[in-house]
Amino acid sequence: MEINRVFAGLGGLFGAAGIAAYAAAAHSTSGHMATIAPILLIHAPAFLSLSLLGKLSRASYLGGLVLVLGLLFFIGDLVSRDFNGDRLFAFAAPLGGSLLILGWIVVAATAFKALDFKRG
């Protein structure tokens, strides 16, 4: 079976970034790295799974794209607060969190055959 290499690569990058965030959190008493690390590590194996699922259904591929956007906004906002002392933009973290929830709902919808768009 062929895989979606973008999602597989993102899974590896999110895993590496999660470990790096844990390392940063161990050397700092302030900041958001302790929050960022588990979020990235939770999503790393999810993207490895989506690298397979994304080739089977468009709904799971769409869900994966929404998850990527959600992670970029949510994690990006927290990293920006730590390194720049300011938000990425107003409501970036809540937007990212909402996109993460939506992305997971879209991925879950692939379990219902009637809601999935099969690749042709």
FENNORDA-V968619 format. One record per backbone hydrogen bond with DSSP energy under -0.5 kcal/mol. CO is the residue of the C=O (numbers start at 0). NH is the residue of the N-H. E is the energy in kcal/mol with one decimal. If there is no record, write none. Layout:
# FENNORDA-V968619
co={CO/CO}
nh={NH/NH}
e={E/E}
This chain:
# FENNORDA-V968619
co={2/3/4/5/6/7/8/9/10/11/12/13/14/15/16/17/18/19/20/21/22/23/24/31/31/32/33/34/35/36/37/38/39/40/41/42/43/44/45/46/47/48/48/49/50/51/51/52/52/55/56/57/58/59/60/61/62/63/64/65/66/67/68/69/70/70/71/72/73/74/75/76/77/78/79/79/79/80/88/90/91/92/93/94/95/96/97/98/99/100/101/102/103/104/105/106/107/108/110/111/111/112/115/116}
nh={4/7/8/9/10/11/12/13/14/15/16/17/18/19/20/21/22/23/24/25/26/26/27/34/35/36/37/38/39/40/41/42/43/44/45/46/47/48/49/50/51/51/52/53/3/54/55/55/56/118/60/61/62/63/64/65/66/67/68/69/70/71/72/73/74/75/75/76/77/78/79/80/81/82/83/84/85/84/91/94/95/96/97/98/99/100/101/102/103/104/105/106/107/108/109/109/110/111/112/114/115/115/117/57}
e={-1.0/-2.1/-2.5/-2.6/-2.4/-1.9/-2.5/-3.2/-1.9/-2.4/-2.8/-2.1/-2.0/-2.3/-2.4/-2.1/-2.3/-2.5/-2.5/-1.8/-0.8/-0.7/-1.1/-1.3/-2.4/-2.5/-0.6/-1.0/-2.3/-2.5/-2.3/-1.6/-1.5/-0.8/-0.7/-2.3/-1.5/-2.2/-2.5/-1.3/-0.5/-1.3/-2.4/-3.0/-3.0/-1.0/-0.5/-1.4/-1.9/-0.9/-1.4/-2.9/-2.6/-2.3/-2.1/-2.3/-2.3/-2.2/-2.2/-2.6/-2.8/-2.6/-2.4/-2.9/-2.3/-0.8/-1.2/-2.0/-1.8/-2.8/-2.3/-2.0/-1.8/-2.8/-2.6/-0.8/-1.1/-0.6/-2.0/-2.1/-2.8/-2.8/-2.4/-2.4/-2.2/-2.1/-2.6/-3.0/-2.2/-2.0/-2.5/-2.4/-2.5/-1.9/-0.6/-1.3/-1.9/-1.5/-0.8/-2.0/-0.7/-0.9/-0.7/-2.3}
